[in-house]
């Protein structure tokens, strides 16, 4: 049951990405052009003189609108606090901003950091490595070699399903 629910949520996520990022943008742009031209411009004598055909109107909107919208997107990301606020909210809502990501970070990268720190402390105290330290180093070395060879470490989404 959990696998079906997970699969359905994945489908829902992919649908929203496809619709929201690609399809709706194209449909909304076409809809706006068509509705604006045939309901507003075609019924106004002044505007009809400026845009005698839908093709001319479309080309004009694309020529002016596309650079304008690119500029607005640039300002959104680079010049206004809007995007940085969105990132702040995503950081607050994402638990992995405050935890180790499962997989290579949790099972290989940070254990190496911890081991190096422990070794530095022992070296500063003139202590020797214990057999436990050597076992830990060998296990991490094995995981790193496995990662380098293209494998994975830790629990992956695939390994929990199988």
C-alpha positions in Angstrom: 0.0 0.0 0.0 2.8 2.4 0.9 4.6 1.7 -2.4 1.4 2.5 -4.4 0.9 5.7 -2.4 4.5 6.7 -3.0 4.2 5.9 -6.7 1.0 8.0 -7.0 2.7 10.9 -5.3 5.6 10.6 -7.7 3.2 10.6 -10.6 1.5 13.7 -9.1 4.9 15.4 -8.7 6.0 14.7 -12.3 2.6 15.9 -13.6 2.9 19.2 -11.7 6.4 19.7 -13.0 5.4 19.0 -16.6 2.2 21.1 -16.3 3.5 24.0 -14.2 6.9 24.4 -15.8 6.2 23.7 -19.5 2.7 23.1 -20.6 0.8 25.8 -18.7 3.3 28.4 -19.8 2.7 27.7 -23.5 -1.0 27.3 -23.0 -1.3 30.5 -21.0 0.7 32.5 -23.5 -1.4 31.3 -26.4 -4.6 31.8 -24.5 -3.6 35.4 -23.5 -2.7 36.2 -27.1 -5.9 34.8 -28.6 -8.3 36.2 -26.0 -6.7 39.6 -26.0 -6.7 39.9 -29.8 -10.2 38.5 -30.5 -12.0 40.0 -27.5 -10.2 43.4 -27.2 -8.3 44.4 -30.2 -10.6 43.1 -32.9 -13.5 45.0 -31.4 -11.7 48.3 -31.0 -11.3 50.4 -34.1 -8.2 52.2 -32.8 -6.4 49.1 -31.7 -7.4 47.2 -34.9 -5.7 49.9 -36.9 -2.5 49.4 -34.9 -2.7 45.6 -35.1 -4.6 44.7 -38.3 -3.8 41.0 -38.0 -3.4 38.4 -35.3 0.1 37.5 -36.7 1.3 41.1 -36.4 -0.1 41.3 -32.9 1.6 38.0 -31.9 4.9 39.1 -33.3 4.7 42.5 -31.5 3.8 40.8 -28.2 6.6 38.3 -28.6 9.1 41.0 -29.6 8.2 43.2 -26.6 6.9 40.7 -24.1 9.6 38.1 -24.2 12.4 40.6 -23.4 10.2 42.2 -20.8 9.5 38.9 -19.1 13.1 37.8 -19.2 14.0 41.1 -17.6 11.4 40.6 -14.9 12.8 37.1 -14.2 16.3 38.5 -14.0 15.1 41.1 -11.5 13.3 38.4 -9.5 16.5 36.3 -9.1 19.2 38.9 -9.0 17.9 42.3 -7.9 15.0 41.8 -5.6 14.6 40.1 -2.2 11.8 37.9 -3.5 14.0 34.9 -4.5 16.2 35.0 -1.5 13.0 35.0 0.7 11.8 31.9 -1.2 15.1 30.2 -0.6 14.9 31.1 3.1 11.5 29.5 3.3 12.7 26.3 1.5 15.7 26.1 3.9 13.4 26.4 6.9 11.1 23.7 5.5 13.8 21.2 4.3 14.9 18.9 7.1 18.1 18.0 5.3 19.4 21.5 5.7 19.9 20.6 9.3 20.6 16.8 9.0 23.0 14.7 7.0 21.6 13.5 3.7 21.3 9.7 3.7 23.7 7.9 1.5 27.3 8.9 0.7 27.3 12.0 3.0 26.1 10.1 6.1 27.9 6.8 5.4 31.2 7.9 3.8 32.0 11.6 3.8 31.2 12.6 7.3 32.5 9.4 8.9 35.8 10.3 7.2 35.7 13.8 8.8 34.9 12.3 12.2 37.7 9.7 11.8 40.2 12.4 10.8 39.2 14.5 13.8 39.6 11.6 16.1 43.0 10.8 14.6 44.1 14.4 15.0 43.1 14.4 18.7 45.0 11.1 19.3 48.1 12.4 17.5 48.0 15.6 19.6 47.9 13.4 22.7 50.7 11.1 21.3 48.2 8.1 21.4 48.3 5.2 19.0 45.3 4.0 16.8 43.2 1.3 18.4 42.0 -1.8 16.5 38.6 -0.2 16.6 39.9 2.8 14.8 41.6 0.6 12.2 38.3 -1.4 11.7 36.4 1.9 11.2 38.9 3.2 8.7 38.8 -0.1 6.8 35.0 0.0 6.6 34.9 3.6 5.5 37.7 2.8 2.9 35.5 0.0 1.6 32.5 2.3 1.3 34.5 4.9 -0.5 36.0 2.4 -2.9 32.4 1.1 -3.6 31.3 4.7 -4.3 34.2 5.4 -6.6 33.3 2.2 -8.5 29.8 3.5 -9.1 28.0 1.8 -6.2 25.9 3.3 -3.5 26.1 3.2 0.3 23.4 3.5 2.9 19.7 2.9 2.3 18.5 4.2 -1.1 14.9 4.5 -2.2 15.4 1.4 -4.4 16.9 -0.7 -1.7 14.0 0.0 0.7 11.5 -1.0 -1.9 13.2 -4.3 -2.9 
